[in-house]
Amino acid sequence: MSAFRRLAAAVSTVARPVVASSWGRRLVGGTLTVITYRGRRSGTVHSLVVGYEHEGDEVRLGVALPDQKRWWRNFTGGGHPLAIRLDGVDRTGHAVARRGDDGLVHLTVQLDPAQGRAR
């Protein structure tokens, strides 16, 4: 594992519970959230902190430094299901990753109908 990936994992381990908490949501102002997904090949469940924009039943996730990361590749092609925490509620949806002409990667998440409960 590269130094970058070790550092990213350490930061995510610390940031996940903060972002998922009610006081953490107030602190980051609705710009960061936690997603959880199962790896396509490994079957391993992963949770990480991501930046997002939410509008209606669609959420847009940006991938900073995509060539340094692998996680977003689970969502290429036809996409892959995930869970995302929005306003203290866990929601499910289907995410598709696309690389733009500018080289940046964005995931578009189509949320399933409202479900879940506030924590």
Secondary structure by P-SEA (a helix, b strand, c coil): ccaaaaaaaaaaaaaccccccaaaaaaacccbbbbbbccccccbbbbbbbbbcccccbbbbbbcccccccccccccccccccccccccbbbbbbbbbbbccccbbbbbbbccccccccc
